[in-house]
Amino acid sequence: MRIFERLEQHRDWTAEERLVLDQVRRLAAERIAPAAARHDKAASFPWDNVRALNELGLNAIFIPEAYGGAPMRYRLYLACVQAISEACAATGIIYATNFHAMKPLIDFGTDAQKSRLLPRIAAGGLGALAITEPDAGSDATGMKTRFREDGDTIVIDGGKLFITNGDVADLLLVFGKWDGIADAKGAISAVILERGTPGFEVLRLEDKMGHRASSTAALAFDDCRVPRANLLGRPGEGLRILFAALNKSRPSIAAHALGIAHAAFADMTAYMNERRQSGRRIIDFQGNQFSLADMATDLAMAEHWLDYVAGLIDGGESDVGLEASMLKLRASDLAMRIAIECVQMHGGYGYCADHRAERLMRDAKITQIWEGTNQVHRQLIGRGFAVR
């Protein structure tokens, strides 16, 4: 593990950032990790973890000071996501989703919108990002949710699927198509839906393979009316807002995946140093050493690329779509690969819920699917090299 410790030592955290990160890592180790198996087994939403994160004021690190925040670098936010996810992947994605849902409001909202809505999140509220529908997954242009203007309100009709935090969110960023705009891409718009709005219903919570403590909801909007003041940008600007949001959320998913990968790698190497077969530790078999070498090397490279992409975003670069896709693709594939190897190295024990290896493998899988499937990311990356 000296490789990763040395990498951490070379990150240029300020004293304030180091204090925050140390607090998060301590909380993750002492409170979040010990409760992870219990929440997973019961599929219970980890409100105790959410309250603990709020005690640290962790939402504030991505919200401007004018709206109740104490903003720090994007790289620090990613490090927090990674540390929390290493302890409990479900809690990690609950926290990260607050950023995914609210960063578009921060970047594209009016002062009036931000003044009215962001203090709720800074104070510990939860956010949700509502894009996916039964016929609109990685291709958002297929969404059928409609926005209709009616005086000073916007009427929402339709539904969303697989929405993280959908049942518990205080604010939901909902994407749909604006009536009167015929173009499938040009009609996409975005509105902020506040909890308790009439016509909004949680249809069900999904019973999932992994991230069982994180709620994933199917939502319905039936003549659901929100103030026109909650429209983000102008009608038809939703796709631009969505793409900008994904450039920030995909590195976040990568940090989440790398948290899972580090947990699996740590469990695997610890077990390999203890377990003996034929009188030898299983880490002493050359074939196993070759596997560890490949995984450790790829993990170190992914960490460096995470730092690189975070540096681009902290430096004000907005055109990072390909870099973000490469990061999300590599980190999520790596998380799944290391999690599978962790189970394999544990043998039959890895297949049983008594060991964290089984849960980590279940948690890793979704990282290859959400925020764009990895097939889509490969297509995006490959297409980026086509000469125009």
C-alpha positions as CSV (number, residue, x, y, z in Angstrom):
1,M,0.0,0.0,0.0
2,R,3.0,2.3,0.1
3,I,2.4,3.2,-3.5
4,F,-1.0,4.8,-2.7
5,E,0.3,6.4,0.5
6,R,3.1,8.1,-1.4
7,L,0.6,9.3,-4.0
8,E,-1.6,10.8,-1.3
9,Q,1.5,12.5,0.2
10,H,2.1,14.3,-3.1
11,R,-1.4,15.8,-3.3
12,D,-1.2,19.5,-2.6
13,W,-4.0,19.7,0.0
14,T,-4.2,22.9,1.9
15,A,-4.3,22.8,5.7
16,E,-8.0,23.4,5.6
17,E,-8.6,20.7,3.0
18,R,-6.5,18.2,4.9
19,L,-8.6,18.9,8.0
20,V,-11.8,18.2,6.2
21,L,-10.5,15.1,4.5
22,D,-9.1,13.7,7.8
23,Q,-12.5,14.3,9.5
24,V,-14.3,12.5,6.6
25,R,-11.9,9.6,6.7
26,R,-12.2,9.2,10.4
27,L,-16.0,9.3,10.2
28,A,-15.9,6.8,7.4
29,A,-13.7,4.4,9.3
30,E,-15.3,4.7,12.8
31,R,-19.1,5.2,12.0
32,I,-19.9,4.5,8.4
33,A,-18.0,1.4,7.6
34,P,-19.1,-0.5,10.7
35,A,-22.8,0.0,9.9
36,A,-22.5,-0.7,6.1
37,A,-23.2,-4.5,6.3
38,R,-26.2,-3.9,8.6
39,H,-27.8,-1.3,6.2
40,D,-27.1,-3.5,3.2
41,K,-28.7,-6.6,4.7
42,A,-31.8,-4.7,5.8
43,A,-31.9,-2.5,2.7
44,S,-32.4,0.4,5.2
45,F,-31.7,4.0,4.2
46,P,-28.6,5.1,6.3
47,W,-30.1,8.2,7.9
48,D,-27.5,7.8,10.7
49,N,-24.7,8.2,8.1
50,V,-26.5,11.2,6.4
51,R,-26.8,12.9,9.8
52,A,-23.1,12.3,10.5
53,L,-22.1,13.8,7.1
54,N,-24.3,16.8,7.8
55,E,-22.7,17.2,11.2
56,L,-19.5,17.9,9.2
57,G,-21.4,20.3,6.9
58,L,-20.2,18.2,4.0
59,N,-22.7,19.6,1.5
60,A,-21.3,23.0,2.0
61,I,-18.0,22.2,0.3
62,F,-19.6,22.5,-3.2
63,I,-22.0,25.3,-2.5
64,P,-21.0,29.0,-2.9
65,E,-20.6,31.0,0.2
66,A,-23.3,33.5,-0.7
67,Y,-25.8,30.7,-0.4
68,G,-24.7,29.1,2.9
69,G,-21.7,27.1,1.6
70,A,-18.0,27.0,2.3
71,P,-16.7,26.0,-1.1
72,M,-13.5,24.1,-1.6
73,R,-11.8,22.5,-4.6
74,Y,-13.6,19.9,-6.8
75,R,-10.7,17.6,-6.1
76,L,-11.5,17.6,-2.4
77,Y,-15.1,16.8,-3.1
78,L,-14.0,13.8,-5.2
79,A,-11.7,12.7,-2.3
80,C,-14.6,12.8,0.1
81,V,-16.8,10.8,-2.3
82,Q,-14.0,8.2,-2.6
83,A,-13.5,7.9,1.2
84,I,-17.2,7.6,2.0
85,S,-17.7,5.0,-0.8
86,E,-14.8,2.9,0.4
87,A,-16.5,2.6,3.7
88,C,-20.1,2.2,2.3
89,A,-20.9,2.5,-1.4
90,A,-24.5,3.3,-0.8
91,T,-23.8,6.2,1.5
92,G,-21.2,7.4,-1.0
93,I,-23.7,7.6,-3.8
94,I,-26.4,9.2,-1.6
95,Y,-23.9,12.0,-0.8
96,A,-22.6,12.3,-4.4
97,T,-26.1,12.6,-5.8
98,N,-26.6,15.8,-3.9
99,F,-23.8,17.3,-5.9
100,H,-25.0,15.7,-9.2
101,A,-28.4,17.2,-8.8
102,M,-27.5,20.7,-7.5
103,K,-24.4,21.5,-9.5
104,P,-26.5,22.5,-12.5
105,L,-28.5,24.9,-10.2
106,I,-25.2,26.4,-9.0
107,D,-23.9,26.8,-12.6
108,F,-27.0,27.8,-14.4
109,G,-29.5,29.1,-11.9
110,T,-30.4,32.8,-11.3
111,D,-29.3,34.5,-8.1
112,A,-33.0,34.4,-7.0
113,Q,-33.2,30.6,-7.6
114,K,-29.9,29.9,-5.8
115,S,-30.8,32.2,-2.8
116,R,-34.1,30.5,-2.4
117,L,-33.1,26.8,-2.9
118,L,-29.4,26.2,-2.2
119,P,-29.4,27.0,1.5
120,R,-31.6,24.0,2.0
121,I,-28.9,21.7,0.6
122,A,-26.1,23.6,2.4
123,A,-28.0,22.9,5.6
124,G,-28.0,19.2,4.9
125,G,-30.9,18.6,2.5
126,L,-30.8,15.9,-0.1
127,G,-31.0,16.3,-3.9
128,A,-32.0,14.0,-6.7
129,L,-31.3,14.0,-10.4
130,A,-34.3,12.8,-12.5
131,I,-33.3,11.9,-16.1
132,T,-33.9,8.2,-16.8
133,E,-37.2,6.8,-18.1
134,P,-38.2,3.4,-19.3
135,D,-37.5,4.4,-22.9
136,A,-34.7,6.9,-22.2
137,G,-31.6,5.7,-20.5
138,S,-28.2,6.6,-21.9
139,D,-30.0,8.3,-24.8
140,A,-31.8,11.1,-22.9
141,T,-33.5,12.4,-26.1
142,G,-36.0,9.6,-25.8
143,M,-37.6,11.0,-22.7
144,K,-41.4,11.4,-22.7
145,T,-41.9,13.5,-19.6
146,R,-43.6,16.8,-20.7
147,F,-43.5,20.3,-19.4
148,R,-46.4,22.5,-20.2
149,E,-46.6,26.2,-19.4
150,D,-49.8,27.4,-17.7
151,G,-49.6,31.0,-16.6
152,D,-46.9,31.4,-13.9
153,T,-46.7,27.6,-13.4
154,I,-45.1,24.7,-15.3
155,V,-47.2,21.5,-15.4
156,I,-45.2,18.2,-15.4
157,D,-46.7,15.0,-16.7
158,G,-44.8,11.7,-17.0
159,G,-42.5,9.5,-15.0
160,K,-38.9,8.7,-14.1
161,L,-37.1,5.5,-13.3
162,F,-34.1,4.4,-11.3
163,I,-33.8,7.8,-9.5
164,T,-31.3,7.8,-6.6
165,N,-32.6,9.6,-3.6
166,G,-35.9,10.0,-5.5
167,D,-38.1,9.3,-2.4
168,V,-36.1,11.3,0.1
169,A,-34.9,14.3,-1.8
170,D,-35.8,17.8,-0.7
171,L,-35.1,19.1,-4.3
172,L,-35.2,17.2,-7.5
173,L,-33.8,18.4,-10.8
174,V,-36.2,17.0,-13.4
175,F,-35.5,16.9,-17.1
176,G,-38.4,16.8,-19.6
177,K,-39.5,18.1,-23.0
178,W,-41.2,21.5,-23.4
179,D,-44.5,21.5,-25.2
180,G,-44.4,23.4,-28.4
181,I,-40.8,22.6,-29.3
182,A,-40.8,19.9,-31.9
183,D,-37.1,19.0,-32.0
184,A,-36.4,16.0,-29.7
185,K,-33.1,17.5,-28.5
186,G,-34.2,21.2,-28.6
187,A,-37.2,20.5,-26.4
188,I,-35.3,19.2,-23.4
189,S,-35.6,21.5,-20.5
190,A,-34.9,21.4,-16.7
191,V,-37.0,22.4,-13.7
192,I,-36.4,22.2,-9.9
193,L,-39.2,20.2,-8.1
194,E,-39.6,20.8,-4.4
195,R,-40.6,18.0,-2.0
196,G,-44.2,17.9,-1.2
197,T,-45.4,19.3,-4.6
198,P,-49.0,18.0,-5.3
199,G,-49.1,15.6,-8.2
200,F,-45.7,14.1,-7.4
201,E,-45.7,10.5,-6.4
202,V,-43.2,7.8,-5.5
203,L,-44.5,4.7,-7.2
204,R,-42.0,2.2,-5.7
205,L,-38.5,1.6,-4.5
206,E,-36.4,-0.9,-6.4
207,D,-35.1,-4.1,-4.8
208,K,-31.5,-4.0,-6.1
209,M,-28.5,-6.3,-6.4
210,G,-26.1,-3.8,-4.8
211,H,-26.3,-0.4,-3.1
212,R,-29.2,-1.8,-1.2
213,A,-29.1,0.9,1.5
214,S,-29.4,3.6,-1.2
215,S,-33.0,4.2,-2.3
216,T,-33.7,4.0,-6.0
217,A,-37.2,5.2,-6.9
218,A,-39.7,5.1,-9.7
219,L,-41.5,8.5,-9.8
220,A,-44.7,9.7,-11.4
221,F,-45.8,13.3,-12.2
222,D,-49.5,13.8,-12.7
223,D,-50.5,17.4,-13.4
224,C,-47.7,18.3,-11.1
225,R,-47.4,22.1,-10.9
226,V,-44.2,23.9,-10.1
227,P,-43.6,27.7,-10.2
228,R,-42.2,28.9,-13.5
229,A,-39.5,30.5,-11.3
230,N,-38.2,27.0,-10.9
231,L,-37.3,26.7,-14.6
232,L,-33.5,26.3,-14.9
233,G,-32.3,28.4,-17.9
234,R,-34.8,28.8,-20.7
235,P,-37.1,26.3,-22.4
236,G,-35.0,24.1,-24.7
237,E,-31.7,24.7,-22.8
238,G,-31.9,21.4,-20.9
239,L,-29.6,19.4,-23.1
240,R,-26.8,21.9,-22.7
241,I,-27.4,21.9,-18.9
242,L,-27.4,18.1,-18.9
243,F,-24.1,17.7,-20.8
244,A,-22.4,20.2,-18.5
245,A,-23.7,18.4,-15.5
246,L,-22.5,15.0,-16.7
247,N,-19.0,16.4,-17.2
248,K,-18.9,17.0,-13.4
249,S,-20.9,14.0,-12.3
250,R,-19.0,11.3,-14.3
251,P,-15.7,12.0,-12.5
252,S,-17.7,11.8,-9.3
253,I,-18.9,8.3,-10.3
254,A,-15.3,7.4,-11.0
255,A,-14.3,8.5,-7.5
256,H,-17.1,6.5,-6.1
257,A,-16.0,3.4,-8.1
258,L,-12.4,3.9,-7.0
259,G,-13.5,3.9,-3.4
260,I,-15.1,0.4,-4.0
261,A,-11.9,-0.7,-5.8
262,H,-9.6,0.4,-3.0
263,A,-11.9,-1.4,-0.4
264,A,-11.7,-4.6,-2.5
265,F,-8.0,-4.4,-3.0
266,A,-7.3,-3.8,0.7
267,D,-9.5,-6.8,1.7
268,M,-8.0,-9.0,-1.0
269,T,-4.3,-8.3,-0.1
270,A,-5.0,-8.6,3.6
271,Y,-6.6,-12.0,3.1
272,M,-3.9,-13.2,0.7
273,N,-1.2,-12.4,3.3
274,E,-3.0,-14.5,5.9
275,R,-4.5,-17.4,4.0
276,R,-2.3,-20.5,3.4
277,Q,-2.6,-23.3,0.9
278,S,-0.1,-26.1,0.6
279,G,2.0,-24.6,3.3
280,R,2.4,-21.2,1.6
281,R,0.5,-17.9,1.8
282,I,-1.6,-17.5,-1.3
283,I,0.2,-14.1,-1.9
284,D,3.4,-16.1,-2.5
285,F,2.1,-17.9,-5.6
286,Q,3.6,-16.2,-8.7
287,G,0.3,-16.2,-10.6
288,N,-1.4,-14.4,-7.8
289,Q,1.4,-11.9,-7.7
290,F,1.0,-11.2,-11.4
291,S,-2.7,-10.5,-10.9
292,L,-1.9,-8.1,-8.0
293,A,0.7,-6.3,-10.0
294,D,-1.7,-5.6,-12.8
295,M,-4.5,-4.4,-10.5
296,A,-2.2,-2.2,-8.4
297,T,-0.7,-0.6,-11.5
298,D,-4.1,0.1,-13.1
299,L,-5.4,1.4,-9.8
300,A,-2.5,3.8,-9.5
301,M,-2.9,5.0,-13.1
302,A,-6.6,5.6,-12.5
303,E,-5.8,7.6,-9.4
304,H,-3.5,9.8,-11.5
305,W,-6.1,10.3,-14.2
306,L,-8.7,11.3,-11.5
307,D,-6.2,13.9,-10.3
308,Y,-5.7,15.1,-13.8
309,V,-9.4,15.5,-14.7
310,A,-10.1,17.2,-11.3
311,G,-7.2,19.6,-12.0
312,L,-8.8,20.5,-15.4
313,I,-12.1,21.3,-13.8
314,D,-10.6,23.2,-10.8
315,G,-8.7,25.2,-13.5
316,G,-11.9,26.3,-15.1
317,E,-11.8,24.0,-18.1
318,S,-15.4,23.1,-19.3
319,D,-14.7,20.9,-22.3
320,V,-13.8,17.7,-20.5
321,G,-16.4,15.3,-21.9
322,L,-13.9,12.8,-23.3
323,E,-11.6,13.0,-20.3
324,A,-14.6,12.4,-18.0
325,S,-15.8,9.5,-20.1
326,M,-12.3,7.9,-20.1
327,L,-12.1,8.3,-16.3
328,K,-15.6,6.9,-15.6
329,L,-15.0,4.0,-18.0
330,R,-11.7,3.0,-16.6
331,A,-12.5,3.4,-12.9
332,S,-15.8,1.5,-13.1
333,D,-14.3,-1.4,-15.2
334,L,-11.4,-1.5,-12.7
335,A,-13.7,-1.5,-9.7
336,M,-15.7,-4.5,-11.1
337,R,-12.5,-6.4,-12.0
338,I,-10.9,-5.9,-8.6
339,A,-14.1,-6.8,-6.8
340,I,-14.4,-10.0,-8.8
341,E,-10.8,-10.9,-8.0
342,C,-11.4,-10.1,-4.4
343,V,-14.1,-12.7,-4.3
344,Q,-12.0,-15.2,-6.2
345,M,-9.0,-14.8,-3.8
346,H,-11.3,-15.4,-0.9
347,G,-12.5,-18.6,-2.4
348,G,-15.8,-19.9,-1.0
349,Y,-15.6,-17.4,1.8
350,G,-15.8,-14.6,-0.8
351,Y,-19.1,-15.9,-2.0
352,C,-20.7,-15.6,1.5
353,A,-22.1,-12.5,3.0
354,D,-19.9,-12.9,6.1
355,H,-17.1,-11.2,4.1
356,R,-17.3,-7.8,2.6
357,A,-16.0,-9.1,-0.7
358,E,-19.5,-10.3,-1.7
359,R,-21.1,-6.9,-1.1
360,L,-18.3,-5.1,-2.9
361,M,-18.8,-7.1,-6.0
362,R,-22.5,-6.4,-5.9
363,D,-21.9,-2.7,-5.4
364,A,-19.3,-2.4,-8.1
365,K,-21.5,-3.6,-11.0
366,I,-23.8,-0.6,-11.2
367,T,-20.8,1.8,-11.7
368,Q,-20.4,0.3,-15.2
369,I,-24.1,1.1,-16.0
370,W,-25.2,4.4,-14.5
371,E,-24.1,7.9,-15.8
372,G,-24.0,6.3,-19.2
373,T,-23.2,2.6,-19.8
374,N,-19.6,1.8,-20.5
375,Q,-20.5,0.8,-24.0
376,V,-21.8,4.3,-24.6
377,H,-18.6,5.8,-23.2
378,R,-16.5,3.7,-25.5
379,Q,-18.5,5.0,-28.4
380,L,-18.1,8.6,-27.2
381,I,-14.4,8.2,-26.8
382,G,-13.9,6.5,-30.1
383,R,-16.1,9.0,-32.0
384,G,-13.9,11.8,-30.5
385,F,-11.1,10.7,-32.8
386,A,-13.1,10.9,-36.0
387,V,-11.9,13.7,-38.3
388,R,-14.6,16.2,-39.0
